[in-house]
Amino acid sequence: MLKRITFLTLICISVIFSQKDDVRVTSFLVYGPLKVINPAVSSDRETLIKSIFSDGDNIEPVVNLLNNEEKWDRMQATFPEKSSRTDNAIYYAAFWLEAKGFATGNLKVSSRLPFRIYLENGNSLFNLDPPDEDTTSTRSVNTNVSLETGRHLFIVKMFTLADAMGDRELKVTFSPDQGSESRVSATVSRIDYTSFQRLLDDPKIQDVSVSKDGNYAAVTVSKRNIPEETNDWKTLIFDIKSGELIKETNVSGFNWVTGDKYSYVVYGNKGTSLYITSVKSGVTQTVVEAVDNLAVSYFSKDGSKYFYMISKDEPEYNEGFKKHRGIPDRIPGYRTKYKTVLYDLNTGLSSLLTDFNDGFILSSVSRDNNKLLFYRSGFDAATRPYEYADYFLYDLKTGSLDSLFRIFGGGMTSFTKDGDKILISGGPSVFNGIGATTPADVIPNDYNTLLFSFDLKTKTPECLTKEFDPAISSYYLNDETGDIYLLTTDKSYFTLWKRDKTGEFSEVKSPVKSIEELAFDPRFNYAVVAGSDPDYPGRAFVIDLNSGKSKLLFDPNEPYYRNIVRSKYEEFSFQTDKGRNIDCTIFFPPDYNQEKKYPCIVNYYGGTTPVSNTFEGRYPKNIWAANGYIVFILQPSGAIGYGQQFSAYHVNDWGETVAQEIIQGTKEMLKRYPSVNPEKLGCIGASYGGFMTMSLVTKTDIFAAAISHAGISDLTEYWGVGYWGVSYSAGATANSFPWNRKDIYIDKSPVFFADKVNTPILLLHGNSDTNVPPGGSEIFYSALKMLGKEAEFIEVDKQDHHILEYNKRLKWSKTILAWFDKYLKDDPNWWNALYDNE
């Protein structure tokens, strides 16, 4: 038996070679020997080998076994010499090639024994032809490989024939191509860095919830199914007290109803059906069957009534022509109508509450099931922010329908315990601005959400968070105490606060810095939270709200991140020339050495929301850092979560102040961190941040490369064409229009200053973007090309504002780093490999 070595003792097995040197793999992680089952009926040697190396090989189980450290031995390349001479066996030999930049070259694998090579989690197979049964001479396989920055797993499946004679050594060599600038090394160390593939493929917590009896917590998780190229979803049900996993289910639309019962939906050709199942008994009952176009649904708090809405789409075009019914008619779903149905689970009776032509949407149900809150939406071009909702109270007992109020820009609603008040979230302008704290001559930012209550008896509203700086994302009312728990955007993080019945606020201590999913037990003794830290992905915890203590409930990423080296980060702030305090975060490469010089990526949004310091996201700072960059993130003025005055700076600014803050912040960062190379700065932003990139490069030359995704180059074009151009501009460009504020719509549109651009810029845009039309990038690209500027435009086919399709998102993510590598690392190889043939 060969000596087993644990992963904790593994070290890099070869030094880093220059691009001129071959890299020879001298050690492997070896799994085996695995006994070969001989055929029941004797067969010749060639047939046996072909069956072992069939084209249906699935390497995924072996890749997963790499997480089990005790299964693998570290062995020299001569390990097959010690294999049995009496019994045939299978061995798997694993190693990684680590590239410090994009590299290409030839991988040569040689052995007398039959073998097959696998690359990267089984997504690719080399030498697909069955290995030759002849073992009298060495057989070599040569294949060209491209290595992006990071580590690349290779596995060799080897069949050690007992009767094979001569040298049995496994020989593997990587020969870099001439001109390949990257350094490549071979290793069997389990120490790794995070990557794009890991970001997309690893499990993610999508939802948490608590049963109505308070005994169970449900955690819904998604994970990439690599062979099927889909995402698998499952819901895990845990016992709250013990933390024991009770049940797994793959149902859709999981929702707790009452006690230990949960509902789920099944989609069929004849419509959608909804069922209820008990965790303890497993007994299932049918609620509704084969409902066409089931849209939104609610269960009453006691689970006795089921309210659901059915949608109906009205045709937009008549014989190929569409007469628009107003500005919002550009948005899909504007003409969709709904009817509301009440199903009583005790009697089995269904009642129609509102019909399609009523225009009502159900918003909330009172605790006693007697009162329903409906709203009807509309658009008023004479009153900013234009989109409004008229609210109505429907009494199920009396059948009366009373009009309550009209608000512009309202959000989440709920009844208080006695049904005498309604809680509703909205911006400072809601209820005629009673929540605004800005001076009368300052327009508040209506994206800075507050919480209000509306007294149904006196018909008077009250702002409950007027002096509270964090912006409200969602709220949870404790019926018994009157306490309200608030999930907030709080500067760079998502935090949890409690507003007690006296109006005092206190932060709830959380085991994660950003809470992304949240649920409470009915008695509010504990909360189940899921969230991430800037350097670690999502986990679920149970927080005891009485003691403040928390315990880990579920960490889906522990097996995958056990050996990941985290990127360290630091936070600081600086004061602008206007006296505003700007928060910043800087992320370092996992192998950071302060004596070295590093290229730096500067990331920002600059719009209404801060760049959240969560782990994942479309602009993953941890992955950029793992690719050898320092990443600098700053929160310019105008972002919500810093109080109303700070967020109000966003209104009508459109980059004038924000650009100077980004420039000043970047210079401040350079003073604090001399390890950043001032000649190798890149900047990137998306949407409003994409606009900021375009604006920045017309104002400064401090950046060596720039990237704008879904940027706005002409404010008038965005305002008039984007699906939400008018509604977003209602807040961002309040009371300002192309005809009365040319100083904004022309003087702050980057395209009119394209001649000032000297920075190489990459423009990215989905060609199905309905939020920021692709014209924003097309216009800027045309202007820059006419001026002879260095610019590239990458259009992503059939993608909207966010690049979501798996393979397209992967290439889009790599495109960003390849562009920065070209200009910030002086290495164009990755970019050329992606786009040289186009």
C-alpha positions in Angstrom: 0.0 0.0 0.0 1.4 3.4 -1.0 1.9 6.0 1.7 -1.0 8.5 1.9 -0.2 12.3 2.3 -2.9 14.7 3.4 -3.7 17.9 1.4 -2.5 20.1 4.2 1.1 19.1 3.4 0.8 19.7 -0.3 3.0 22.3 -1.8 3.6 23.6 -5.3 5.6 20.9 -7.1 7.4 23.0 -9.6 8.9 26.5 -9.9 7.5 29.1 -12.2 9.3 28.9 -15.6 9.7 31.7 -18.1 7.7 31.4 -21.3 10.7 29.9 -23.0 10.9 26.8 -20.7 8.9 23.6 -20.9 6.9 22.8 -17.8 7.2 19.1 -16.8 4.7 17.6 -14.4 6.7 15.5 -11.9 4.0 14.7 -9.3 0.3 13.9 -9.4 -2.6 13.5 -7.0 -3.5 9.9 -7.6 -6.9 8.1 -6.9 -6.7 4.4 -7.1 -6.1 1.6 -7.7 -9.7 0.8 -8.7 -10.5 -2.8 -9.5 -11.5 -3.5 -13.0 -14.5 -5.9 -13.3 -13.8 -8.4 -15.9 -16.6 -9.3 -18.4 -18.9 -12.2 -17.5 -18.0 -13.7 -20.8 -14.3 -13.7 -21.8 -13.4 -11.0 -24.3 -10.2 -9.9 -26.0 -7.9 -7.2 -24.7 -8.9 -4.6 -27.3 -12.6 -4.9 -26.4 -11.8 -4.5 -22.7 -9.8 -1.3 -23.3 -12.4 0.2 -25.5 -15.1 -0.4 -22.9 -13.1 1.2 -20.2 -12.4 4.3 -22.3 -15.9 4.6 -23.8 -17.1 7.9 -25.2 -19.7 8.0 -22.5 -17.0 8.6 -19.8 -18.3 10.9 -17.1 -15.4 12.5 -15.2 -17.6 14.7 -13.0 -17.8 12.2 -10.0 -14.0 12.0 -10.0 -13.7 15.8 -10.0 -16.1 16.0 -7.1 -13.9 13.5 -5.2 -11.1 16.0 -5.2 -13.0 17.6 -2.3 -12.3 14.5 -0.3 -8.7 14.9 0.7 -8.3 11.4 2.1 -9.1 9.7 -1.3 -6.0 11.0 -3.0 -2.2 10.3 -2.7 0.6 12.5 -3.8 2.8 10.4 -6.0 5.7 10.8 -8.4 5.3 10.4 -12.2 6.6 6.9 -11.8 3.7 5.7 -9.7 2.4 3.3 -12.4 5.6 1.3 -12.0 4.3 0.2 -8.6 1.0 -1.0 -9.9 0.0 -4.6 -9.8 1.5 -7.1 -12.2 -1.2 -9.6 -11.6 -4.5 -7.5 -11.7 -5.7 -4.8 -14.1 -6.6 -1.5 -12.4 -7.7 2.0 -13.1 -5.9 5.1 -11.7 -6.8 8.8 -11.9 -3.9 11.2 -11.9 -4.7 14.9 -11.3 -2.7 18.1 -11.6 -3.1 21.8 -12.3 -1.4 24.2 -14.6 -1.4 27.7 -13.2 -1.1 30.6 -15.5 -0.2 34.1 -14.4 -1.9 35.6 -17.5 -3.2 34.2 -20.7 -1.0 31.5 -22.2 -1.1 29.1 -25.1 1.0 26.1 -25.7 1.2 22.3 -26.4 0.4 19.7 -23.8 2.1 16.4 -24.4 1.1 13.2 -22.5 3.0 10.0 -23.0 2.8 6.5 -21.6 3.0 2.8 -22.7 -0.2 2.3 -20.8 -3.7 3.2 -22.2 -4.9 6.6 -21.0 -7.2 9.5 -21.7 -6.9 13.1 -20.7 -9.6 15.3 -19.3 -9.6 19.1 -18.9 -11.6 21.3 -16.6 -14.4 19.4 -14.9 -15.1 17.2 -17.8 -16.3 20.0 -20.1 -13.6 19.0 -22.6 -12.1 15.7 -23.6 -8.8 15.1 -25.4 -7.8 12.1 -27.5 -11.4 10.9 -27.8 -10.3 8.0 -29.9 -10.0 4.8 -27.7 -6.4 4.2 -26.6 -4.3 1.7 -28.5 -4.1 -1.7 -26.8 -0.4 -2.0 -27.9 1.8 -1.4 -24.8 5.1 -2.3 -26.4 5.9 1.3 -27.3 5.2 4.7 -25.8 2.1 6.5 -27.1 2.0 10.3 -27.1 -0.9 12.6 -27.3 -0.3 16.3 -28.3 -2.9 18.9 -27.9 -2.9 22.7 -28.1 -4.4 24.3 -25.0 -5.3 27.9 -24.1 -4.8 28.8 -20.4 -6.6 31.9 -19.1 -5.3 33.5 -15.9 -5.8 31.0 -13.0 -5.6 27.3 -12.4 -6.6 24.6 -14.8 -7.4 21.1 -13.8 -6.2 18.1 -15.8 -7.0 14.5 -15.0 -5.4 11.5 -16.7 -7.4 8.3 -16.6 -4.9 5.4 -16.8 -5.5 1.7 -17.3 -2.6 -0.3 -15.7 -2.6 -3.6 -17.6 -1.1 -6.3 -15.5 0.8 -7.8 -18.4 2.2 -4.6 -19.8 6.0 -4.7 -20.1 8.6 -2.1 -19.9 8.6 1.5 -18.7 5.2 2.5 -17.1 6.0 6.2 -16.2 3.4 8.8 -17.0 5.0 11.8 -18.7 3.3 15.1 -19.0 4.9 18.3 -20.5 3.5 21.7 -21.3 5.5 23.7 -23.9 4.5 27.4 -24.2 4.1 28.9 -27.6 6.6 31.4 -28.8 5.5 34.9 -27.9 3.4 33.7 -24.9 4.2 36.2 -22.2 2.5 34.4 -19.3 4.3 32.3 -16.7 3.0 28.8 -16.2 3.6 26.3 -13.4 2.5 22.9 -12.5 1.1 22.1 -9.1 -0.8 19.6 -7.0 -1.5 22.1 -4.2 -5.2 22.4 -3.3 -4.6 26.1 -2.6 -6.7 28.0 -5.1 -8.2 31.4 -6.1 -11.8 32.1 -7.0 -12.7 32.3 -10.7 -15.5 33.1 -13.1 -16.4 29.4 -13.5 -16.7 29.1 -9.8 -18.8 32.2 -9.5 -21.3 30.9 -12.1 -21.3 27.2 -11.2 -21.1 27.1 -7.4 -24.3 26.9 -5.3 -26.2 30.1 -4.4 -28.8 30.7 -1.7 -31.9 32.1 -3.4 -34.3 32.3 -0.6 -34.9 31.6 3.1 -38.2 31.2 5.0 -39.6 30.0 8.3 -42.6 27.7 8.8 -45.6 29.2 10.5 -45.2 27.0 13.6 -41.6 28.3 13.9 -40.0 24.8 13.9 -38.5 24.7 10.4 -36.3 26.9 8.2 -36.3 26.4 4.4 -33.3 27.4 2.3 -33.7 27.4 -1.4 -30.4 26.8 -3.3 -29.5 26.8 -7.0 -26.5 25.2 -8.5 -25.2 24.8 -12.1 -25.7 21.4 -13.6 -22.7 21.3 -15.8 -23.5 18.2 -18.0 -27.1 19.4 -18.6 -26.1 23.1 -18.9 -29.0 24.1 -16.7 -29.4 25.4 -13.1 -30.8 22.9 -10.6 -33.0 24.3 -7.8 -33.8 22.6 -4.5 -35.3 23.6 -1.1 -33.7 22.2 2.0 -35.8 22.1 5.2 -34.0 22.2 8.5 -35.1 21.7 12.1 -34.5 25.2 13.6 -33.4 24.0 17.1 -31.1 21.2 16.1 -30.0 22.4 12.7 -30.7 18.9 11.3 -31.6 18.6 7.7 -35.1 17.1 7.6 -36.0 17.1 4.0 -35.0 18.1 0.5 -37.5 18.9 -2.2 -37.3 20.1 -5.8 -40.7 21.7 -6.0 -41.3 25.1 -7.6 -42.8 28.1 -5.8 -42.1 26.9 -2.2 -44.1 28.9 0.3 -45.0 28.2 3.9 -48.8 28.3 4.6 -49.7 27.3 8.1 -48.1 25.1 10.8 -45.6 22.8 9.2 -47.4 23.0 5.8 -46.0 24.5 2.6 -47.4 25.1 -0.8 -45.8 24.5 -4.2 -46.9 24.8 -7.8 -46.8 22.4 -10.7 -46.8 23.7 -14.3 -48.6 21.7 -16.9 -50.0 22.0 -20.5 -53.4 22.8 -19.1 -52.3 25.4 -16.6 -50.8 25.7 -13.1 -51.8 23.7 -10.1 -51.1 24.4 -6.5 -50.7 21.9 -3.7 -50.1 21.9 0.1 -47.9 19.3 1.9 -47.1 18.7 5.5 -43.4 18.3 6.5 -44.3 15.8 9.3 -47.0 13.7 7.7 -46.2 14.1 4.0 -49.9 14.3 3.3 -50.6 16.5 0.2 -53.9 18.3 -0.6 -54.9 20.0 -3.8 -55.8 23.7 -3.6 -56.4 24.7 -7.3 -55.8 22.7 -10.5 -55.0 23.7 -14.1 -55.4 27.4 -13.7 -54.4 29.3 -16.9 -52.1 32.3 -16.5 -51.8 32.1 -12.7 -49.9 35.2 -11.8 -49.5 36.4 -8.2 -51.0 34.6 -5.2 -51.3 35.1 -1.4 -52.3 32.8 1.5 -54.0 34.5 4.5 -52.0 34.5 7.7 -54.1 31.6 9.1 -53.8 29.6 5.9 -57.6 29.3 5.5 -57.9 31.4 2.4 -56.0 31.6 -0.9 -56.1 34.8 -3.0 -54.7 34.5 -6.5 -54.6 36.6 -9.6 -55.0 35.5 -13.2 -53.5 37.5 -16.0 -54.7 38.2 -19.5 -52.6 39.9 -22.2 -54.3 42.3 -24.6 -52.9 42.4 -28.1 -50.7 45.4 -28.8 -50.8 45.3 -32.6 -53.8 45.4 -34.9 -52.9 44.3 -38.4 -49.3 45.2 -37.7 -50.0 48.6 -36.2 -49.9 49.8 -32.6 -51.4 53.0 -31.4 -49.7 53.9 -28.2 -51.8 54.7 -25.1 -49.2 56.9 -23.5 -45.6 56.8 -22.5 -45.7 53.6 -20.4 -47.1 51.7 -23.3 -43.5 51.1 -24.5 -43.1 48.7 -21.5 -43.9 45.0 -21.9 -46.9 44.1 -19.7 -48.4 47.5 -19.7 -51.6 46.1 -21.3 -51.8 43.0 -19.1 -55.0 42.8 -17.1 -55.7 40.8 -13.9 -58.6 39.4 -12.1 -58.5 38.4 -8.4 -60.1 35.2 -7.1 -60.6 34.1 -3.5 -60.6 30.4 -2.7 -61.7 29.3 0.8 -59.9 26.1 1.8 -62.5 25.3 4.5 -65.5 25.4 2.2 -64.0 24.8 -1.2 -65.8 27.9 -2.5 -64.3 30.3 -5.0 -65.3 33.9 -5.3 -64.5 36.5 -7.9 -63.3 39.7 -6.2 -62.2 41.8 -9.2 -62.4 41.3 -12.9 -60.0 42.0 -15.7 -61.5 45.4 -16.7 -61.5 46.7 -13.1 -57.7 47.4 -13.3 -57.1 46.3 -9.7 -54.1 44.6 -8.2 -54.2 43.0 -4.8 -51.6 44.5 -2.5 -52.3 43.2 1.0 -54.7 41.2 3.2 -55.6 42.0 6.8 -54.8 39.6 9.6 -58.5 38.8 10.1 -59.0 38.3 6.3 -61.8 40.8 6.3 -60.0 43.7 4.6 -58.2 43.8 1.3 -56.0 46.5 0.0 -56.1 47.0 -3.8 -54.4 49.5 -6.0 -54.9 50.8 -9.6 -51.8 52.2 -11.3 -51.6 55.1 -13.7 -49.4 57.8 -15.2 -49.8 61.6 -14.8 -47.4 63.6 -16.9 -48.2 66.7 -15.0 -47.1 65.4 -11.6 -43.6 64.1 -10.9 -42.6 61.2 -10.5 -45.5 60.5 -13.0 -46.3 56.9 -12.1 -48.9 56.7 -9.3 -51.1 54.2 -7.6 -54.6 54.8 -6.3 -55.3 52.6 -3.2 -58.7 51.2 -2.2 -59.9 49.4 0.8 -62.3 46.5 0.2 -64.4 45.1 3.1 -65.2 41.5 2.5 -68.0 41.5 5.2 -69.9 44.6 3.9 -68.8 44.5 0.3 -67.9 48.2 0.5 -65.0 49.6 -1.6 -63.5 52.8 -0.3 -60.9 55.1 -2.0 -58.0 55.8 0.3 -55.2 57.8 -1.3 -53.1 58.4 -4.3 -49.3 58.2 -4.0 -46.5 58.5 -6.5 -43.7 56.0 -6.2 -45.1 53.8 -3.5 -43.9 50.2 -2.7 -44.5 47.4 -0.2 -47.7 47.5 1.8 -49.2 45.6 4.8 -51.9 45.9 7.5 -51.1 46.3 11.2 -52.4 43.7 13.6 -55.8 45.3 14.2 -56.2 46.4 10.6 -56.5 50.0 11.6 -53.3 51.1 9.9 -51.4 50.4 6.7 -47.6 50.4 6.4 -46.3 51.5 3.1 -42.8 52.2 1.8 -42.0 55.0 -0.6 -39.7 57.9 -1.4 -39.6 61.3 0.4 -42.1 62.8 -2.0 -44.8 60.3 -0.9 -47.8 61.9 0.8 -46.9 65.4 -0.3 -43.3 65.2 1.0 -44.1 64.6 4.7 -40.9 62.5 5.0 -38.5 64.9 3.3 -35.7 66.4 5.4 -33.9 68.3 2.7 -34.2 72.1 2.5 -37.2 73.4 0.5 -35.0 74.4 -2.4 -33.4 70.9 -2.7 -35.3 68.1 -4.6 -35.0 64.9 -2.6 -34.0 61.6 -4.2 -37.1 59.5 -4.3 -35.1 56.3 -4.6 -34.1 56.8 -0.9 -37.0 54.7 0.4 -38.7 55.5 3.7 -41.4 53.8 5.7 -44.8 55.4 6.3 -48.0 54.4 8.1 -51.5 55.5 7.1 -54.3 55.6 9.7 -57.5 54.3 8.2 -59.7 56.0 10.7 -58.2 59.5 10.6 -57.0 59.2 7.0 -53.7 60.7 8.0 -50.2 59.5 7.1 -47.0 59.5 9.2 -43.4 59.0 8.2 -41.7 56.4 10.6 -38.1 56.7 9.3 -37.8 60.4 8.5 -34.5 60.9 10.4 -33.2 57.4 9.7 -30.3 57.4 7.2 -30.4 53.8 5.8 -32.8 53.3 2.9 -35.6 50.7 3.4 -35.5 47.6 1.3 -38.2 45.6 3.1 -39.9 45.6 6.5 -41.4 43.0 8.9 -43.9 43.9 11.6 -44.1 42.1 14.9 -47.8 42.1 15.7 -47.4 41.5 19.4 -44.9 44.2 20.3 -45.3 46.7 17.5 -41.6 46.5 16.7 -40.7 46.8 13.0 -37.6 45.1 11.6 -36.1 46.9 8.6 -33.8 45.4 6.0 -31.9 48.3 4.6 -29.4 49.6 2.2 -26.9 50.9 4.7 -23.9 52.6 2.9 -22.0 49.7 1.2 -23.9 46.9 2.9 -27.4 45.5 3.5 -28.1 45.6 7.2 -30.9 44.8 9.6 -32.4 47.3 12.1 -35.2 47.3 14.6 -37.6 50.2 15.1 -39.3 49.7 18.5 -42.8 51.0 19.3 -41.3 54.2 20.8 -39.6 55.0 17.5 -36.1 54.2 18.6 -33.7 52.4 16.2 -31.1 49.8 17.0 -29.0 47.7 14.6 -29.4 43.9 14.8 -26.0 42.3 14.9 -25.5 40.0 12.0 -23.0 37.2 11.3 -22.6 38.4 7.7 -21.9 41.9 6.6 -24.6 42.0 3.9 -28.0 40.3 4.5 -29.5 39.4 1.1 -32.4 37.1 2.2 -34.3 37.4 5.5 -37.2 35.6 7.3 -38.6 35.6 10.9 -40.4 33.1 13.0 -44.0 34.1 13.8 -43.1 35.2 17.3 -40.0 37.1 16.3 -37.8 35.1 18.7 -35.2 34.5 15.9 -34.4 35.4 12.3 -33.0 33.3 9.5 -30.7 35.3 7.4 -28.6 34.5 4.3 -25.9 36.8 3.1 -22.3 37.2 2.2 -19.1 39.0 3.3 -16.9 41.0 0.9 -14.5 38.0 0.9 -16.8 35.0 1.2 -20.0 33.8 -0.6 -23.5 33.3 0.8 -24.3 31.4 4.0 -27.5 31.0 6.1 -27.6 31.6 9.8 -30.1 31.6 12.6 -30.0 34.7 14.8 -31.5 34.6 18.3 -33.1 38.0 18.5 -33.3 37.9 22.3 -29.6 37.0 23.0 -28.1 38.4 19.8 -26.2 35.1 19.3 -26.2 33.4 15.9 -25.4 29.9 14.6 -24.5 28.6 11.2 -27.4 26.8 9.5 -26.1 26.1 6.1 -23.0 26.9 4.1 -23.4 25.5 0.5 -19.9 26.7 -0.5 -17.8 25.2 2.3 -16.5 22.2 0.2 -15.7 24.5 -2.7 -14.1 27.4 -0.8 -12.2 25.3 1.8 -8.9 25.9 0.0 -9.6 29.2 -1.6 -7.3 32.0 -0.6 -9.5 35.0 0.1 -8.7 38.5 -1.1 -8.0 40.9 1.7 -9.8 44.3 1.7 -9.6 47.6 3.5 -12.1 50.4 3.9 -11.4 54.1 4.2 -13.1 57.4 3.4 -12.0 60.8 2.2 -13.5 64.3 2.1 -14.1 65.9 -1.2 -13.3 69.5 -2.1 -17.0 70.2 -1.4 -16.7 68.7 2.1 -18.6 65.5 1.4 -17.5 62.2 2.9 -16.9 59.4 0.4 -16.6 55.8 1.4 -14.1 53.5 -0.4 -13.1 49.9 -0.4 -9.9 48.4 -1.8 -9.4 44.7 -2.6 -6.0 43.2 -2.9 -4.8 40.1 -4.9 -4.7 37.0 -2.7 -0.9 36.8 -3.0 -0.5 40.6 -2.5 3.0 41.9 -1.9 3.1 45.5 -0.9 6.7 45.8 -2.3 5.4 45.1 -5.8 3.5 47.4 -8.2 0.0 46.4 -9.3 -2.4 47.5 -12.0 -5.7 48.8 -10.5 -9.3 48.6 -11.6 -11.5 51.5 -10.4 -15.2 50.5 -10.1 -18.2 52.8 -9.4 -21.9 53.2 -10.1 -22.5 56.9 -9.4 -26.3 56.6 -9.7 -28.9 56.1 -7.0 -27.5 53.0 -5.3 -24.1 52.2 -3.8 -21.9 49.5 -5.2 -22.7 46.8 -2.6 -19.8 45.0 -0.9 -21.4 41.6 -1.4 -19.2 38.7 -2.5 -20.8 38.0 -5.9 -22.2 40.2 -8.6 -21.8 41.0 -12.3 -18.6 43.0 -11.5 -16.9 40.6 -9.1 -14.0 42.4 -7.4 -12.8 39.1 -5.8 -12.2 37.6 -9.2 -10.6 40.7 -10.6 -8.3 40.6 -7.6 -7.6 36.9 -8.1 -6.4 37.8 -11.6 -3.7 40.1 -10.2 -5.4 43.4 -9.9 -6.0 45.8 -7.0 -9.6 46.8 -7.1 -10.8 50.2 -5.9 -14.5 50.8 -5.3 -15.9 54.2 -4.2 -19.4 55.4 -3.4 -19.8 58.9 -4.9 -22.4 61.4 -3.5 -26.0 60.8 -4.6 -26.1 57.1 -3.4 -29.0 56.1 -1.1 -28.2 54.6 2.3 -26.3 57.7 3.5 -29.3 59.9 4.4 -31.6 62.1 2.4 -29.2 65.0 2.0 -26.4 62.8 0.6 -28.8 61.0 -1.8 -30.3 64.3 -3.0 -26.9 65.2 -4.6 -27.8 62.8 -7.3 -30.7 64.9 -8.6 -29.8 66.7 -11.8 -26.0 66.1 -11.3 -25.5 63.7 -14.2 -21.8 63.2 -13.6 -20.7 66.8 -13.0 -19.8 66.3 -9.3 -19.5 62.5 -9.4 -16.8 62.5 -12.0 -14.6 64.9 -9.9 -15.2 62.7 -6.9 -14.0 59.6 -8.7 -10.9 61.4 -10.0 -10.2 62.9 -6.5 -10.8 59.5 -4.9 -8.5 57.7 -7.3 -5.7 60.2 -6.5 -6.4 59.8 -2.8 -6.1 56.0 -3.2 -2.8 56.4 -5.0 -1.4 58.4 -2.1 -2.5 55.8 0.5 -1.4 52.7 -1.5 2.0 53.2 -3.3 1.8 49.6 -4.5 -0.7 50.8 -7.1 0.9 51.6 -10.4 -0.4 55.1 -11.3 0.3 54.4 -15.0 -1.9 51.3 -15.0 -5.3 52.5 -13.9 -8.5 51.2 -15.5 -12.1 52.3 -14.9 -15.3 50.5 -15.3 -19.0 51.1 -14.7 -22.4 49.8 -15.9 -25.7 51.5 -16.8 -25.4 54.9 -14.9 -21.9 53.7 -14.2 -21.4 53.1 -17.9 -22.5 56.7 -18.5 -19.9 57.7 -15.8 -17.2 55.9 -17.7 -18.0 57.8 -20.9 -18.2 61.1 -18.9 -14.9 60.4 -17.1 -12.8 59.8 -20.2 -14.0 63.2 -21.6 -12.7 64.9 -18.4 -9.5 63.1 -17.5 -6.5 61.1 -18.9 -5.5 59.4 -15.7 -6.9 56.1 -16.8 -5.0 53.8 -19.2 -8.1 51.9 -20.2 -11.9 52.3 -19.7 -14.9 50.0 -20.0 -18.5 51.1 -20.2 -21.3 48.5 -20.1 -24.8 49.6 -21.2 -23.7 53.3 -21.0 -25.6 56.4 -21.8 -23.9 58.8 -24.2 -26.9 61.0 -25.1 -29.3 61.8 -22.3 -32.1 62.8 -24.6 -31.9 59.4 -26.4 -32.0 57.5 -23.1 -34.8 59.7 -21.8 -37.0 59.2 -24.8 -36.2 55.6 -25.9 -35.4 53.6 -22.8 -38.3 51.8 -21.3 -37.8 53.5 -18.0 -36.0 56.6 -19.3 -38.9 58.9 -18.4 -39.6 57.4 -15.0 -35.9 57.2 -13.9 -35.3 60.7 -15.1 -38.3 61.8 -13.0 -35.9 61.3 -10.1 -32.5 61.7 -11.6 -33.4 64.7 -13.8 -36.3 66.1 -11.7 -38.3 68.8 -13.4 -35.7 68.9 -16.2 -36.3 68.2 -19.9 -34.5 68.5 -23.2 -36.4 71.7 -24.0 -35.8 73.5 -20.7 -32.3 72.2 -19.6 -29.9 72.0 -22.5 -27.2 72.5 -19.9 -28.0 69.0 -18.7 -29.2 67.1 -21.8 -26.4 68.5 -24.1 -23.7 69.8 -21.8 -23.6 66.6 -19.7 -24.0 64.1 -22.6 -20.6 62.5 -23.3 -21.1 62.3 -27.0 -20.9 66.0 -27.4 -17.3 65.9 -25.9 -16.1 62.8 -27.7 -13.2 64.8 -29.2 -11.8 65.1 -25.6 -11.4 61.3 -25.2 -7.8 60.0 -25.2 -8.3 56.8 -23.2 -8.8 53.4 -25.0 -12.4 52.5 -24.3 -14.4 49.3 -24.6 -18.1 49.6 -25.0 -20.2 46.6 -24.1 -24.0 46.4 -24.7 -26.7 43.7 -25.0 -28.5 44.4 -28.3 -31.9 43.7 -26.6 -31.4 46.2 -23.8 -34.7 47.8 -23.0 -33.5 49.8 -20.0 -30.6 51.6 -21.7 -31.0 51.3 -25.4 -27.9 50.0 -27.3 -27.9 53.3 -29.2 -26.1 54.8 -26.2 -23.0 52.8 -27.0 -23.5 52.9 -30.8 -23.6 56.7 -30.8 -20.5 57.0 -28.8 -18.7 54.4 -30.8 -19.5 56.1 -34.1 -18.3 59.4 -32.7 -15.0 58.0 -31.4 -14.3 56.1 -34.7 -15.0 59.2 -36.8 -12.5 61.0 -34.6 -9.9 58.2 -35.0 -10.0 57.3 -31.3 -9.0 53.9 -29.8 -12.4 52.3 -29.2 -14.0 48.8 -29.5 -17.7 48.0 -29.4 -18.8 44.5 -28.3 -22.5 43.8 -28.9 -23.9 40.8 -27.1 -26.7 39.2 -29.1 -30.2 38.7 -27.6 -29.2 40.0 -24.2 -30.9 42.7 -22.2 -29.5 45.1 -19.6 -27.9 42.3 -17.8 -25.9 39.6 -19.5 -27.6 36.5 -18.1 -27.2 33.6 -20.7 -24.5 31.4 -19.2 -22.0 31.1 -22.1 -22.5 34.7 -23.1 -22.0 36.0 -19.5 -18.8 33.9 -19.2 -17.3 35.3 -22.4 -18.5 38.8 -21.5 -16.8 38.5 -18.1 -13.6 37.3 -19.7 -13.8 40.1 -22.3 -13.6 42.7 -19.5 -10.4 41.2 -18.0 -8.9 40.6 -21.4 -9.3 44.4 -22.2 -7.7 45.4 -19.0 -4.9 42.8 -19.5 -4.2 44.4 -22.9 -3.7 47.9 -21.5 -2.9 47.5 -17.8 -0.6 44.5 -18.1 0.6 45.1 -21.6 -0.5 41.6 -22.6 -2.9 41.5 -25.6 -2.9 37.7 -26.0 -6.2 37.0 -24.2 -8.0 39.8 -26.1 -6.5 38.6 -29.4 -7.5 35.0 -28.7 -11.1 36.2 -28.0 -11.5 38.6 -31.0 -8.5 38.3 -33.3 -10.6 36.4 -35.9 -13.4 39.0 -36.0 
